[in-house]
Amino acid sequence: DLVPYYREFVQYGFESWKPNLQLAFKNIFTYKQWKRLARDLDFPLNATPTELSFEQWLGLYHFCVSRARVGIK
């Protein structure tokens, strides 16, 4: 069940005390990945947690999980 992990992912974005999500997730997404995700999911590069819709948060989370699974092999 990935629901608790999704909740933790979103909570991290809100509680990181950074001015925007790009800085909050700097250790998770490269700049190139963040730029592509912002374009593909249609949010500003310097988006704050409250600016993202549920679908955009879910898109970020799915990308993160899919990237982790590739690395696990």
WOFENSUL-V634148 format. One record per run of one state. SS is the DSSP state (@ for helix, = for strand, . for the rest). FROM is the first residue (numbers start at 0). TO is the last residue. If there is no record, write none. Layout:
# WOFENSUL-V634148
SS;FROM;TO + SS;FROM;TO
This chain:
# WOFENSUL-V634148
.;0;1 + @;2;14 + .;15;19 + @;20;23 + .;24;29 + @;30;40 + .;41;47 + @;48;50 + .;51;52 + @;53;71 + .;72;72
